[in-house]
Amino acid sequence: MTLLTKNSGLGLDIKAVGDDGVIEGYASTFNVIDSYGEMVAPGAFKASIAAMRKAKRGLKMLWQHDSHQPIGIWDEYEEDAKGLRVVGRLFKDAVAKAAEAYALIREGALDELSIGYRELESAPHPDQRGVTVLKKLDLREVSPVTFGALGQAARIDTVKSDHPDLIQKLVAGVRLSEREWERLLKAEPFGLSNSQAERAVRINLKNGQGEPDDTANTGLAFLRALRG
């Protein structure tokens, strides 16, 4: 099951950033339809929160969803009427990247939160056609991120990849060159051989050209397909 991310589109509570590295904010908001036609329902994190509290462990804080770069821990995490509220500590005195994140947050250059999760249960919206309600999510981590994309909900959907720069281009609707598509398909999590990647690009992407107006739709369709 692929690890997904969703940007809350809300700023961190900068006033809560103190010398001790404590930050807080909303990592997710409820009942907001994002650009993929999805919305997180109240109670979606209930089971995950209960499991973490039972295990007496904090929620991981990563640098921009990079599992190799933990920068702190979220000591408090709870659902309220608005969404998932989190309070955590950046390990700024022990981890170089955490100190960098702390400085960026204080200056407003890093000002949003995004969750990493696995989708466990979803259903079509009862009243709005084409909208999927995310009813139960396995919350894995919350990351401070630079900015969101994909419209009003500032949602970022991605997959673990050796080329996050290319994934971000897809999210933003930027056209990838034929060579960039090949790089992406040969990297994790796909791992295609040189010939397989070249053939996939040639057959499915029309040598990387496509129609200009379809650039964003092609990239978004590709990301949706990866999620299965």
C-alpha positions as CSV (number, residue, x, y, z in Angstrom):
1,M,0.0,0.0,0.0
2,T,1.5,3.3,-1.1
3,L,2.2,6.0,1.5
4,L,0.3,9.2,0.5
5,T,0.6,12.8,1.5
6,K,-2.0,15.5,1.9
7,N,-1.3,19.1,2.6
8,S,-3.6,20.9,5.0
9,G,-3.2,24.2,3.2
10,L,-3.1,25.9,6.6
11,G,-0.2,27.9,8.0
12,L,1.7,26.9,11.1
13,D,0.9,28.9,14.2
14,I,4.0,31.0,14.0
15,K,3.2,32.7,17.3
16,A,3.8,29.3,19.0
17,V,7.3,28.9,17.6
18,G,9.5,29.6,20.7
19,D,13.1,29.3,21.5
20,D,12.5,25.7,22.6
21,G,11.6,24.7,19.0
22,V,7.9,24.0,19.8
23,I,5.5,24.4,16.8
24,E,1.9,23.8,16.4
25,G,-0.8,23.9,13.8
26,Y,-3.4,21.9,11.9
27,A,-2.0,19.0,9.9
28,S,-5.4,18.2,8.3
29,T,-8.8,19.8,8.0
30,F,-12.1,18.0,7.8
31,N,-14.9,18.2,5.2
32,V,-12.8,20.1,2.7
33,I,-13.0,18.8,-0.9
34,D,-9.6,18.9,-2.5
35,S,-8.5,19.0,-6.1
36,Y,-8.6,15.2,-6.3
37,G,-12.2,15.2,-5.3
38,E,-11.4,13.8,-1.8
39,M,-12.3,15.0,1.7
40,V,-11.2,13.8,5.1
41,A,-14.1,12.9,7.4
42,P,-14.1,13.7,11.1
43,G,-12.9,10.6,13.0
44,A,-10.6,9.5,10.2
45,F,-7.6,9.6,12.5
46,K,-9.4,8.2,15.6
47,A,-8.0,4.7,15.4
48,S,-4.4,5.8,14.6
49,I,-4.4,8.3,17.5
50,A,-5.7,5.6,19.9
51,A,-3.0,3.2,18.8
52,M,-0.2,5.7,19.2
53,R,-1.5,6.7,22.6
54,K,-1.8,3.1,23.7
55,A,1.8,2.5,22.6
56,K,2.8,5.8,24.4
57,R,4.7,7.1,21.5
58,G,4.9,10.4,19.7
59,L,4.0,11.0,16.1
60,K,7.0,11.3,13.7
61,M,8.0,14.7,12.4
62,L,9.9,14.5,9.1
63,W,11.6,17.0,6.8
64,Q,9.3,17.4,3.8
65,H,8.1,13.8,4.0
66,D,11.7,12.4,3.8
67,S,11.7,9.2,5.9
68,H,15.5,9.5,6.1
69,Q,15.3,12.9,7.8
70,P,13.4,13.0,11.1
71,I,13.6,16.5,12.6
72,G,11.5,16.2,15.7
73,I,8.4,14.7,17.3
74,W,4.8,15.6,17.7
75,D,4.0,15.2,21.4
76,E,0.3,16.2,21.1
77,Y,-2.1,15.2,18.4
78,E,-5.8,15.2,18.6
79,E,-8.9,15.7,16.5
80,D,-11.2,18.7,17.1
81,A,-14.1,20.2,15.2
82,K,-11.8,21.7,12.6
83,G,-9.3,18.9,12.0
84,L,-6.1,17.3,13.3
85,R,-4.3,19.6,15.7
86,V,-0.7,18.9,16.4
87,V,1.9,20.3,18.8
88,G,5.6,19.2,18.5
89,R,9.2,19.9,19.1
90,L,12.0,20.5,16.5
91,F,15.2,19.0,17.7
92,K,17.1,22.1,16.6
93,D,20.0,21.7,19.0
94,A,20.8,18.2,17.9
95,V,19.7,17.8,14.3
96,A,21.1,20.2,11.6
97,K,18.1,19.9,9.4
98,A,15.8,20.7,12.3
99,A,17.7,23.8,13.0
100,E,17.3,24.8,9.4
101,A,13.5,24.1,9.5
102,Y,13.3,26.1,12.8
103,A,14.9,29.1,11.1
104,L,12.7,28.9,8.0
105,I,9.5,28.6,10.1
106,R,10.4,31.6,12.2
107,E,10.9,33.6,9.1
108,G,7.8,32.4,7.4
109,A,9.5,30.6,4.5
110,L,8.3,27.2,5.8
111,D,4.7,27.6,6.9
112,E,2.5,24.6,6.1
113,L,1.9,21.1,7.4
114,S,1.3,17.9,5.5
115,I,0.3,14.4,6.6
116,G,1.8,11.1,5.5
117,Y,-0.8,8.3,5.7
118,R,-2.2,5.1,4.3
119,E,-5.8,5.0,3.2
120,L,-7.7,2.3,5.1
121,E,-11.3,3.1,4.4
122,S,-13.1,5.4,1.9
123,A,-16.5,5.7,0.3
124,P,-18.3,7.8,-2.3
125,H,-19.9,11.0,-0.9
126,P,-23.6,10.4,-0.4
127,D,-24.6,13.7,-1.9
128,Q,-21.8,14.9,-4.1
129,R,-21.0,12.9,-7.2
130,G,-17.4,12.2,-7.9
131,V,-16.3,13.1,-4.3
132,T,-14.6,10.4,-2.2
133,V,-14.8,10.6,1.6
134,L,-11.7,9.3,3.4
135,K,-13.2,7.7,6.5
136,K,-10.2,5.9,8.1
137,L,-6.5,6.8,7.7
138,D,-3.4,5.2,9.1
139,L,-1.5,8.3,10.2
140,R,2.3,7.8,9.8
141,E,3.9,11.2,10.1
142,V,3.4,14.9,9.8
143,S,5.9,17.2,8.0
144,P,6.4,20.9,7.8
145,V,6.5,21.7,4.1
146,T,7.3,24.7,1.9
147,F,4.1,25.0,0.0
148,G,1.1,23.1,-1.3
149,A,-0.2,22.7,-4.8
150,L,-3.3,21.6,-6.6
151,G,-5.8,24.3,-5.9
152,Q,-7.8,25.5,-3.0
153,A,-7.0,22.7,-0.6
154,A,-3.3,23.0,-1.3
155,R,-3.1,19.3,-1.5
156,I,0.2,17.4,-2.4
157,D,-0.2,13.8,-3.4
158,T,3.1,12.0,-4.0
159,V,4.8,8.7,-3.8
160,K,8.2,7.8,-2.4
161,S,10.6,8.4,-5.2
162,D,14.3,8.8,-6.0
163,H,13.3,12.0,-8.0
164,P,10.9,14.1,-5.8
165,D,11.7,17.1,-8.1
166,L,10.0,15.3,-11.0
167,I,7.0,14.3,-8.8
168,Q,6.6,17.9,-7.8
169,K,6.6,18.9,-11.5
170,L,3.8,16.5,-12.2
171,V,1.8,17.8,-9.2
172,A,2.3,21.4,-10.5
173,G,1.2,20.4,-14.0
174,V,4.6,21.0,-15.6
175,R,5.5,19.1,-18.7
176,L,8.2,16.5,-18.3
177,S,10.6,15.8,-21.1
178,E,11.0,12.4,-22.6
179,R,14.3,12.0,-20.7
180,E,12.7,13.1,-17.4
181,W,9.9,10.5,-17.8
182,E,12.5,7.8,-18.4
183,R,14.4,8.9,-15.3
184,L,11.3,8.7,-13.2
185,L,10.2,5.3,-14.4
186,K,13.7,3.8,-13.9
187,A,13.9,5.0,-10.3
188,E,12.1,3.7,-7.2
189,P,9.3,2.7,-6.7
190,F,9.0,1.6,-10.4
191,G,12.4,0.2,-11.2
192,L,11.8,-0.3,-14.9
193,S,14.8,-1.3,-17.1
194,N,16.2,1.1,-19.6
195,S,14.4,-0.5,-22.5
196,Q,11.1,-0.9,-20.5
197,A,11.1,2.8,-19.5
198,E,11.9,3.9,-23.1
199,R,9.1,1.8,-24.5
200,A,6.6,3.0,-21.8
201,V,7.4,6.6,-22.7
202,R,7.2,6.0,-26.5
203,I,3.9,4.2,-26.3
204,N,2.0,6.0,-23.6
205,L,3.4,9.5,-23.7
206,K,3.8,10.0,-27.5
207,N,7.5,10.7,-27.2
208,G,6.9,13.0,-24.3
209,Q,5.1,15.6,-26.4
210,G,1.3,15.2,-25.7
211,E,-1.1,18.1,-26.1
212,P,-0.2,21.3,-24.2
213,D,-3.6,21.7,-22.7
214,D,-3.4,18.1,-21.3
215,T,-0.1,18.6,-19.4
216,A,-1.6,18.9,-15.9
217,N,-4.3,16.2,-16.5
218,T,-1.7,13.7,-17.8
219,G,0.5,14.2,-14.7
220,L,-2.4,14.0,-12.3
221,A,-3.8,10.9,-14.0
222,F,-0.3,9.3,-13.7
223,L,-0.2,10.1,-9.9
224,R,-3.7,8.7,-9.5
225,A,-2.7,5.5,-11.3
226,L,0.3,5.1,-8.9
227,R,-2.0,5.1,-5.9
228,G,-3.9,2.2,-7.3
